[in-house]
Amino acid sequence: MKKILLIFCLLIIGIKGYSQQFSQYNTGTLYDSFENPSQRSFIPDSSRMYAFNFFIPNISSNFLLTGDAQSTLIRRAFNGTYNNNSLIIGGGKYNYVNLNADAYSLMFKIFTNIKGYQEVGFFTETRLEGKGAFTDESAALLAGVSSFPSNTYDNVLNNHYYYQLYDAIGASYREQINKQLAIGFKFSALMGIGYNKLTIDESHLNINKVSNSATISLRGRYFNSQEPGGFNSSSLLPTLRSPGAQISMGMAYKTDDHITFQGNIKDLGFIHWYSSSTSSSFNNTVSTTNLQPKVAGDSLANVIRKITNTSAKIGSFTTYTNARLEVSATKSYYLDGDNHIKYSPTLVVSKELFYNGLAGAFVNHFQYQNYHISVTSSYDNFNLFNVGLQFMIKSPNVEFFIGSERITQTAGFARAIHSPTTYSNTSYAGGNFFLGFALKFGQVVEHPLNASTIPNGDKGFFGRLWNRFFKTYQ
């Protein structure tokens, strides 16, 4: 828990920032097919029947920081100094920080049936997710009490956050019901790695500047579940200590006008944290006498540890994963007479099911032969505008992509890391990066008229169920 407040401000996931990976929508990559289960990843008569990432992680990471504390925390993190000039003390203004990441360490898919365009996949994944917020006063306390003009403050430390980290292992299934409709499912067994949640509903702060001391009162709730003995590299290894389950499901429908509508419910699930986890409802007051600037962070960490451990109970609890509902629409056009340049605009709307996050995106895919460029603009219900850029090389059997959903902020944050003392507050600071790779091998997926072997022509389970229900036999 050393320097817990600095970690809390910089590394815990935030409420007001909402982020989502939009650039991969309708690209047909192996990554896209796992994230959007009704999306196909094989092209008949071109693709080979096995797709694999060869254990090269397909990763996506995102960082976002809004509010007055941007320059304060960036300078503290990368320069070791504080500058609290931008903070407003006494107003209880909030800052929001977002850090989420996921990595597919294994992705493997098989094209199993040409009649129903059936695809079966297997994967392993590690994911970090969560929400949180902190006040200007919380950031200011990391430098001691010199920035506080008064001695007494109420409810200026009402911070809240949660994060959870877990492994997932599972399978996916995709089937083309008919020429217009496709469905897909992704089933995951979850293995919890760590969970931490703090909610402060009421706070009081009494400061003595002469002695660099303070009395802090906090009331709220705290939950914690971690690897016994502390977090280390071995904590990332799969374990059944904290089990859970998750499902994603999707449907795609192509109209007669060649507009493809897609709907997905993603990452709907839960984790049951193991019986040695702790939880507490705290309402306590602790004094600290060591709030000099160089050690204030450690002193505040000790205060929080003492208060949150009050009345701690040992026992399991259950949390849910951050599920989302997403819908999209896309249509492709050729921009030249020779059909060399293909343009595929996609509109996406994404809504968190258990939180208030809402975002919309306009993704512009441009393709020339095997080269793809995607330009993405997105906007959310907290007035944050982003511009993203993706470069992809994709043939029927090889794919590689790299990009950022926040290209301007990523470049700005890189400059801030290099020169933190020159950074000044903007609408938000942030960074985003994603990278992926996969290959296909084996026999070529062939239509019956082109096949070197004779297929049996059977549809899949869902196709047969669809035909029986709607009395269709195509």
Order of alpha helices (4+ residues) and beta strands (2+ residues): alpha-alpha-beta-beta-alpha-beta-beta-alpha-beta-beta-beta-beta-beta-beta-beta-alpha-beta-beta-beta-beta-beta-beta-beta-beta-beta-alpha-beta-alpha
